[in-house]
Amino acid sequence: MRLRCTALVVDDYDAAAEYERLVALGVEFEGPPRVAAHGTVAVFRDVAGNRWDLLSGP
């Protein structure tokens, strides 16, 4: 089994604000943004089932 990972990195990003914007557009998330040691993260899946993590620094 091969695991594949694609990353998209955006500087100066506010995951919590983007979460609110995307929820308003109808995107379904796995849960609300959570704060972790590495920053704030919110997780959703796109229409193809790919998992995306919105992450902003601590």
Distance bins in CASP14 RR format, pairs under 12 A and 6 or more apart:
PFRMAT RR
TARGET T0000
AUTHOR 0000-0000-0000
RMODE 2
METHOD distances of the structure
MODEL  1
3 51 0 0 0 0 0 1 0 0 0 0 0
4 50 0 0 0 0 1 0 0 0 0 0 0
4 51 0 0 0 0 0 1 0 0 0 0 0
5 50 0 0 0 0 0 1 0 0 0 0 0
5 51 0 0 0 0 1 0 0 0 0 0 0
5 52 0 0 0 0 0 1 0 0 0 0 0
5 53 0 0 0 0 0 1 0 0 0 0 0
6 46 0 0 0 0 0 1 0 0 0 0 0
6 48 0 0 0 0 0 1 0 0 0 0 0
6 50 0 0 0 0 1 0 0 0 0 0 0
6 51 0 0 0 0 0 1 0 0 0 0 0
6 52 0 0 0 0 1 0 0 0 0 0 0
6 53 0 0 0 0 0 1 0 0 0 0 0
7 50 0 0 0 0 0 1 0 0 0 0 0
7 51 0 0 0 0 0 1 0 0 0 0 0
7 52 0 0 0 0 0 1 0 0 0 0 0
7 53 0 0 0 0 1 0 0 0 0 0 0
7 55 0 0 0 0 1 0 0 0 0 0 0
8 46 0 0 0 0 0 1 0 0 0 0 0
8 50 0 0 0 0 0 1 0 0 0 0 0
8 52 0 0 0 0 1 0 0 0 0 0 0
8 53 0 0 0 0 1 0 0 0 0 0 0
8 54 0 0 0 0 1 0 0 0 0 0 0
8 55 0 0 0 0 0 1 0 0 0 0 0
9 53 0 0 0 0 0 1 0 0 0 0 0
9 54 0 0 0 0 0 1 0 0 0 0 0
9 55 0 0 0 0 1 0 0 0 0 0 0
9 56 0 0 0 0 0 1 0 0 0 0 0
9 57 0 0 0 0 0 1 0 0 0 0 0
10 18 0 0 0 0 1 0 0 0 0 0 0
10 52 0 0 0 0 0 1 0 0 0 0 0
10 54 0 0 0 0 1 0 0 0 0 0 0
10 55 0 0 0 0 1 0 0 0 0 0 0
10 56 0 0 0 0 1 0 0 0 0 0 0
10 57 0 0 0 0 0 1 0 0 0 0 0
11 55 0 0 0 0 0 1 0 0 0 0 0
11 56 0 0 0 0 1 0 0 0 0 0 0
11 57 0 0 0 0 0 1 0 0 0 0 0
12 18 0 0 0 0 0 1 0 0 0 0 0
12 56 0 0 0 0 1 0 0 0 0 0 0
12 57 0 0 0 0 1 0 0 0 0 0 0
13 19 0 0 0 0 0 1 0 0 0 0 0
13 21 0 0 0 0 0 1 0 0 0 0 0
13 33 0 0 0 0 0 1 0 0 0 0 0
13 39 0 0 0 0 0 1 0 0 0 0 0
13 40 0 0 0 0 1 0 0 0 0 0 0
13 41 0 0 0 0 0 1 0 0 0 0 0
13 42 0 0 0 0 0 1 0 0 0 0 0
13 53 0 0 0 0 0 1 0 0 0 0 0
13 54 1 0 0 1 0 0 0 0 0 0 0
13 55 1 0 0 1 0 0 0 0 0 0 0
13 56 1 0 1 0 0 0 0 0 0 0 0
13 57 1 0 0 1 0 0 0 0 0 0 0
14 20 0 0 0 0 1 0 0 0 0 0 0
14 21 0 0 0 0 1 0 0 0 0 0 0
14 33 0 0 0 0 1 0 0 0 0 0 0
14 39 0 0 0 0 0 1 0 0 0 0 0
14 40 0 0 0 0 1 0 0 0 0 0 0
14 42 0 0 0 0 0 1 0 0 0 0 0
14 54 0 0 0 0 1 0 0 0 0 0 0
14 55 0 0 0 0 0 1 0 0 0 0 0
14 56 1 0 1 0 0 0 0 0 0 0 0
14 57 0 0 0 0 1 0 0 0 0 0 0
15 21 0 0 0 0 0 1 0 0 0 0 0
15 22 0 0 0 0 0 1 0 0 0 0 0
15 29 0 0 0 0 0 1 0 0 0 0 0
15 32 0 0 0 0 0 1 0 0 0 0 0
15 33 1 0 1 0 0 0 0 0 0 0 0
15 34 0 0 0 0 1 0 0 0 0 0 0
15 35 0 0 0 0 1 0 0 0 0 0 0
15 36 0 0 0 0 0 1 0 0 0 0 0
15 38 0 0 0 0 0 1 0 0 0 0 0
15 39 1 0 0 1 0 0 0 0 0 0 0
15 40 1 0 1 0 0 0 0 0 0 0 0
15 41 1 0 0 1 0 0 0 0 0 0 0
15 42 1 0 1 0 0 0 0 0 0 0 0
15 43 0 0 0 0 0 1 0 0 0 0 0
15 44 0 0 0 0 0 1 0 0 0 0 0
15 52 0 0 0 0 0 1 0 0 0 0 0
15 53 0 0 0 0 1 0 0 0 0 0 0
15 54 1 0 1 0 0 0 0 0 0 0 0
15 55 1 0 1 0 0 0 0 0 0 0 0
15 56 1 0 1 0 0 0 0 0 0 0 0
15 57 0 0 0 0 1 0 0 0 0 0 0
15 58 0 0 0 0 0 1 0 0 0 0 0
16 22 0 0 0 0 0 1 0 0 0 0 0
16 23 0 0 0 0 0 1 0 0 0 0 0
16 29 0 0 0 0 0 1 0 0 0 0 0
16 32 0 0 0 0 1 0 0 0 0 0 0
16 33 1 0 1 0 0 0 0 0 0 0 0
16 34 0 0 0 0 1 0 0 0 0 0 0
16 35 0 0 0 0 1 0 0 0 0 0 0
16 39 0 0 0 0 0 1 0 0 0 0 0
16 40 1 0 1 0 0 0 0 0 0 0 0
16 41 0 0 0 0 1 0 0 0 0 0 0
16 42 1 0 0 1 0 0 0 0 0 0 0
16 54 0 0 0 0 1 0 0 0 0 0 0
16 55 0 0 0 0 0 1 0 0 0 0 0
16 56 1 0 0 1 0 0 0 0 0 0 0
16 57 0 0 0 0 0 1 0 0 0 0 0
17 23 0 0 0 0 0 1 0 0 0 0 0
17 24 0 0 0 0 0 1 0 0 0 0 0
17 33 0 0 0 0 1 0 0 0 0 0 0
17 40 0 0 0 0 1 0 0 0 0 0 0
17 42 0 0 0 0 0 1 0 0 0 0 0
17 54 0 0 0 0 1 0 0 0 0 0 0
17 56 0 0 0 0 1 0 0 0 0 0 0
18 24 0 0 0 0 0 1 0 0 0 0 0
18 25 0 0 0 0 0 1 0 0 0 0 0
18 27 0 0 0 0 1 0 0 0 0 0 0
18 29 0 0 0 0 0 1 0 0 0 0 0
18 33 0 0 0 0 1 0 0 0 0 0 0
18 40 0 0 0 0 1 0 0 0 0 0 0
18 41 0 0 0 0 0 1 0 0 0 0 0
18 42 1 0 0 1 0 0 0 0 0 0 0
18 44 0 0 0 0 0 1 0 0 0 0 0
18 52 0 0 0 0 0 1 0 0 0 0 0
18 53 0 0 0 0 0 1 0 0 0 0 0
18 54 1 0 1 0 0 0 0 0 0 0 0
18 55 0 0 0 0 0 1 0 0 0 0 0
18 56 0 0 0 0 1 0 0 0 0 0 0
19 25 0 0 0 0 0 1 0 0 0 0 0
19 26 0 0 0 0 0 1 0 0 0 0 0
19 27 0 0 0 0 1 0 0 0 0 0 0
19 28 0 0 0 0 0 1 0 0 0 0 0
19 29 1 0 0 1 0 0 0 0 0 0 0
19 30 0 0 0 0 0 1 0 0 0 0 0
19 31 0 0 0 0 1 0 0 0 0 0 0
19 32 1 0 0 1 0 0 0 0 0 0 0
19 33 1 0 1 0 0 0 0 0 0 0 0
19 34 0 0 0 0 0 1 0 0 0 0 0
19 40 0 0 0 0 1 0 0 0 0 0 0
19 41 0 0 0 0 1 0 0 0 0 0 0
19 42 1 0 1 0 0 0 0 0 0 0 0
19 43 0 0 0 0 1 0 0 0 0 0 0
19 44 0 0 0 0 1 0 0 0 0 0 0
19 52 0 0 0 0 0 1 0 0 0 0 0
19 53 0 0 0 0 0 1 0 0 0 0 0
19 54 1 0 0 1 0 0 0 0 0 0 0
19 55 0 0 0 0 0 1 0 0 0 0 0
19 56 0 0 0 0 1 0 0 0 0 0 0
20 26 0 0 0 0 0 1 0 0 0 0 0
20 27 0 0 0 0 0 1 0 0 0 0 0
20 29 0 0 0 0 0 1 0 0 0 0 0
20 32 0 0 0 0 1 0 0 0 0 0 0
20 33 0 0 0 0 1 0 0 0 0 0 0
20 42 0 0 0 0 1 0 0 0 0 0 0
20 54 0 0 0 0 0 1 0 0 0 0 0
21 27 0 0 0 0 1 0 0 0 0 0 0
21 29 0 0 0 0 0 1 0 0 0 0 0
21 42 0 0 0 0 0 1 0 0 0 0 0
21 54 0 0 0 0 0 1 0 0 0 0 0
22 28 0 0 0 0 1 0 0 0 0 0 0
22 29 1 0 0 1 0 0 0 0 0 0 0
22 33 0 0 0 0 0 1 0 0 0 0 0
22 42 0 0 0 0 1 0 0 0 0 0 0
22 43 0 0 0 0 0 1 0 0 0 0 0
22 44 1 0 0 1 0 0 0 0 0 0 0
22 46 0 0 0 0 0 1 0 0 0 0 0
22 52 0 0 0 0 1 0 0 0 0 0 0
22 54 1 0 0 1 0 0 0 0 0 0 0
23 29 1 0 0 1 0 0 0 0 0 0 0
23 31 0 0 0 0 1 0 0 0 0 0 0
23 32 0 0 0 0 1 0 0 0 0 0 0
23 33 0 0 0 0 0 1 0 0 0 0 0
23 42 0 0 0 0 1 0 0 0 0 0 0
23 44 0 0 0 0 1 0 0 0 0 0 0
23 54 0 0 0 0 0 1 0 0 0 0 0
25 44 0 0 0 0 0 1 0 0 0 0 0
26 44 0 0 0 0 0 1 0 0 0 0 0
26 47 0 0 0 0 0 1 0 0 0 0 0
27 42 0 0 0 0 1 0 0 0 0 0 0
27 43 0 0 0 0 0 1 0 0 0 0 0
27 44 1 0 1 0 0 0 0 0 0 0 0
27 45 0 0 0 0 1 0 0 0 0 0 0
27 46 0 0 0 0 1 0 0 0 0 0 0
27 47 0 0 0 0 0 1 0 0 0 0 0
27 52 0 0 0 0 1 0 0 0 0 0 0
27 54 0 0 0 0 1 0 0 0 0 0 0
28 42 0 0 0 0 0 1 0 0 0 0 0
28 43 0 0 0 0 0 1 0 0 0 0 0
28 44 1 0 0 1 0 0 0 0 0 0 0
28 45 1 0 0 1 0 0 0 0 0 0 0
28 46 0 0 0 0 0 1 0 0 0 0 0
28 47 0 0 0 0 0 1 0 0 0 0 0
28 49 0 0 0 0 0 1 0 0 0 0 0
28 52 0 0 0 0 0 1 0 0 0 0 0
29 41 0 0 0 0 0 1 0 0 0 0 0
29 42 1 0 1 0 0 0 0 0 0 0 0
29 43 1 0 0 1 0 0 0 0 0 0 0
29 44 1 0 1 0 0 0 0 0 0 0 0
29 45 0 0 0 0 1 0 0 0 0 0 0
29 46 0 0 0 0 0 1 0 0 0 0 0
29 51 0 0 0 0 0 1 0 0 0 0 0
29 52 0 0 0 0 1 0 0 0 0 0 0
29 53 0 0 0 0 0 1 0 0 0 0 0
29 54 0 0 0 0 1 0 0 0 0 0 0
30 41 0 0 0 0 0 1 0 0 0 0 0
30 42 0 0 0 0 1 0 0 0 0 0 0
30 43 1 0 1 0 0 0 0 0 0 0 0
30 44 1 0 0 1 0 0 0 0 0 0 0
30 45 1 0 0 1 0 0 0 0 0 0 0
30 49 0 0 0 0 0 1 0 0 0 0 0
30 51 0 0 0 0 1 0 0 0 0 0 0
30 52 0 0 0 0 0 1 0 0 0 0 0
30 53 0 0 0 0 1 0 0 0 0 0 0
30 54 0 0 0 0 0 1 0 0 0 0 0
31 41 0 0 0 0 0 1 0 0 0 0 0
31 42 1 0 0 1 0 0 0 0 0 0 0
31 43 1 0 0 1 0 0 0 0 0 0 0
31 44 0 0 0 0 1 0 0 0 0 0 0
31 45 0 0 0 0 0 1 0 0 0 0 0
31 53 0 0 0 0 0 1 0 0 0 0 0
31 54 0 0 0 0 0 1 0 0 0 0 0
32 40 0 0 0 0 0 1 0 0 0 0 0
32 41 0 0 0 0 0 1 0 0 0 0 0
32 42 1 0 0 1 0 0 0 0 0 0 0
32 43 0 0 0 0 0 1 0 0 0 0 0
32 44 0 0 0 0 0 1 0 0 0 0 0
32 54 0 0 0 0 0 1 0 0 0 0 0
33 39 0 0 0 0 1 0 0 0 0 0 0
33 40 1 0 1 0 0 0 0 0 0 0 0
33 41 1 0 0 1 0 0 0 0 0 0 0
33 42 1 0 1 0 0 0 0 0 0 0 0
33 43 0 0 0 0 1 0 0 0 0 0 0
33 44 0 0 0 0 0 1 0 0 0 0 0
33 53 0 0 0 0 0 1 0 0 0 0 0
33 54 1 0 0 1 0 0 0 0 0 0 0
33 55 0 0 0 0 1 0 0 0 0 0 0
33 56 0 0 0 0 1 0 0 0 0 0 0
33 57 0 0 0 0 0 1 0 0 0 0 0
34 40 1 0 0 1 0 0 0 0 0 0 0
34 41 1 0 0 1 0 0 0 0 0 0 0
34 42 1 0 0 1 0 0 0 0 0 0 0
34 43 0 0 0 0 1 0 0 0 0 0 0
34 53 0 0 0 0 0 1 0 0 0 0 0
34 54 0 0 0 0 0 1 0 0 0 0 0
34 55 0 0 0 0 0 1 0 0 0 0 0
34 56 0 0 0 0 0 1 0 0 0 0 0
35 41 0 0 0 0 1 0 0 0 0 0 0
35 42 0 0 0 0 0 1 0 0 0 0 0
35 55 0 0 0 0 0 1 0 0 0 0 0
35 56 0 0 0 0 1 0 0 0 0 0 0
35 57 0 0 0 0 1 0 0 0 0 0 0
35 58 0 0 0 0 1 0 0 0 0 0 0
36 42 0 0 0 0 0 1 0 0 0 0 0
36 43 0 0 0 0 0 1 0 0 0 0 0
36 53 0 0 0 0 0 1 0 0 0 0 0
36 55 0 0 0 0 1 0 0 0 0 0 0
36 56 0 0 0 0 0 1 0 0 0 0 0
36 57 0 0 0 0 1 0 0 0 0 0 0
36 58 0 0 0 0 1 0 0 0 0 0 0
37 55 0 0 0 0 0 1 0 0 0 0 0
37 57 0 0 0 0 0 1 0 0 0 0 0
37 58 1 0 0 1 0 0 0 0 0 0 0
38 53 0 0 0 0 0 1 0 0 0 0 0
38 55 1 0 0 1 0 0 0 0 0 0 0
38 56 0 0 0 0 1 0 0 0 0 0 0
38 57 1 0 0 1 0 0 0 0 0 0 0
38 58 1 0 0 1 0 0 0 0 0 0 0
39 53 0 0 0 0 0 1 0 0 0 0 0
39 54 0 0 0 0 0 1 0 0 0 0 0
39 55 1 0 0 1 0 0 0 0 0 0 0
39 56 1 0 0 1 0 0 0 0 0 0 0
39 57 1 0 1 0 0 0 0 0 0 0 0
39 58 1 0 1 0 0 0 0 0 0 0 0
40 53 0 0 0 0 0 1 0 0 0 0 0
40 54 0 0 0 0 1 0 0 0 0 0 0
40 55 1 0 0 1 0 0 0 0 0 0 0
40 56 1 0 1 0 0 0 0 0 0 0 0
40 57 1 0 0 1 0 0 0 0 0 0 0
40 58 1 0 0 1 0 0 0 0 0 0 0
41 51 0 0 0 0 0 1 0 0 0 0 0
41 52 0 0 0 0 0 1 0 0 0 0 0
41 53 1 0 1 0 0 0 0 0 0 0 0
41 54 1 0 0 1 0 0 0 0 0 0 0
41 55 1 0 1 0 0 0 0 0 0 0 0
41 56 0 0 0 0 1 0 0 0 0 0 0
41 57 0 0 0 0 1 0 0 0 0 0 0
41 58 0 0 0 0 0 1 0 0 0 0 0
42 51 0 0 0 0 0 1 0 0 0 0 0
42 52 0 0 0 0 1 0 0 0 0 0 0
42 53 1 0 0 1 0 0 0 0 0 0 0
42 54 1 0 1 0 0 0 0 0 0 0 0
42 55 0 0 0 0 1 0 0 0 0 0 0
42 56 0 0 0 0 1 0 0 0 0 0 0
43 49 0 0 0 0 0 1 0 0 0 0 0
43 50 0 0 0 0 0 1 0 0 0 0 0
43 51 1 0 0 1 0 0 0 0 0 0 0
43 52 1 0 0 1 0 0 0 0 0 0 0
43 53 1 0 1 0 0 0 0 0 0 0 0
43 54 1 0 0 1 0 0 0 0 0 0 0
43 55 0 0 0 0 1 0 0 0 0 0 0
44 50 0 0 0 0 1 0 0 0 0 0 0
44 51 1 0 0 1 0 0 0 0 0 0 0
44 52 1 0 1 0 0 0 0 0 0 0 0
44 53 0 0 0 0 1 0 0 0 0 0 0
44 54 1 0 0 1 0 0 0 0 0 0 0
45 51 1 0 1 0 0 0 0 0 0 0 0
45 52 1 0 0 1 0 0 0 0 0 0 0
45 53 0 0 0 0 0 1 0 0 0 0 0
46 52 1 0 0 1 0 0 0 0 0 0 0
46 53 0 0 0 0 0 1 0 0 0 0 0
END
